[in-house]
Amino acid sequence: MQNHVHNWIDVAAEEDCVEGHAIEVLVEGELIAVFHDQGQWYAMDGMCAHQGGPIAQGHVADGCVTCPWHGWQYELSTGIQTINRQPLQKTYAVRAIDGRVEIDMNS
């Protein structure tokens, strides 16, 4: 089994992402939605698996985000779509350190 070596990329200031909301960041050519919800940080593909809606603009509640276009809902921690229980949104490791938010795109 290989040990994963994190490659953390600085993407934003913590203050840019208000609790209960998300921001969009462009990392290595990928649009990523970064969420700050209930004191935790999450990151997932910024385009909805359904029809490419802007996930970061969705409503965040109870550990899930609801896409603003067609209402598809995903668990923030897993990217699992809540109706069919399939992992449709890619998620990434994310952390906040010294006021900065970092993402590991290889996670």
Stockholm file with secondary structure:
# STOCKHOLM 1.0

chainA/1-107         MQNHVHNWIDVAAEEDCVEGHAIEVLVEGELIAVFHDQGQWYAMDGMCAHQGGPIAQGHVADGCVTCPWHGWQYELSTGIQTINRQPLQKTYAVRAIDGRVEIDMNS
#=GR chainA/1-107 SS CCCCCCCEEEEEEGGGSCTTEEEEEEETTEEEEEEEETTEEEEEESBCTTTCCBGGGSEEETTEEECTTTCCEEETTTCBBTTTCCBCSCEEEEEEETTEEEEETTC
#=GC SS_cons         CCCCCCCEEEEEEGGGSCTTEEEEEEETTEEEEEEEETTEEEEEESBCTTTCCBGGGSEEETTEEECTTTCCEEETTTCBBTTTCCBCSCEEEEEEETTEEEEETTC
//
